[in-house]
Amino acid sequence: MALSGPQKTVIQLVGVVVLMGGLAWASVPFYDWFCRVTGFGGATGVAEQGSDTILDKTIKVRFDASKERGMPWEFKPVEREMEMRIGETGLAFYEAYNPTDRPIAGQASYNVTPYSAGGFFEKIACFCFDEQVLQPGERVQMPVTFFVDPEIVEDREAKYVHTITLSYTFYEIDLPEGYAALEAQAENNTN
């Protein structure tokens, strides 16, 4: 059975739509993977443990904090800057405070600048790996453990980096199911 011109065109258009939809669906996980592997866009790496090599050369790490519009928490780095040897494991803290009368869940997104340093900034542990829930009036200090990979001194562009800025942005997310039920129960008890 031969297809007529209009039928062939419709089948080709449906094929293009399906292909484009598939590419759009795969683009987000592919882009995320690409950024993590290459450090593109300031994405950082994740390491199981610290570096085996610590150089005599130092680097400054600055800490930045912001919130998405409408996020009611207060959020800031405890220490604004530290100087450390390349390869040395660092520990920094960020402070979050929930000034409201309700529990609020948040998730932090992050990046590193300059972007050329992103692939060499390795996090061992970070509050940003998990969602955070703060109760009304709760104040917490959240740690991030990291190091700068000694291979940075061999990279064509990154070897000239003397200061790295680690930035976090907190945004509000839906409370996990257990918390939402507790919040509803507390609301019913006050009425």
Secondary structure, DSSP 4 states (H G I P E B T S, - for coil): -PPPHHHHHHHHHHHHHHHHHHHHHHHHHHHHHHHHHH-GGGPPEE-SS--S---S-EEEEEEEEEE-TT---EEEESSSEEEEETT--EEEEEEEE--SSS-EEEEEEEEEESGGGGGGEEEEEEGGGS-EEE-TT-EEEEEEEEEE-GGGGGSTTGGG--EEEEEEEEEEEPPPHHHHHHHHHHHHHH-
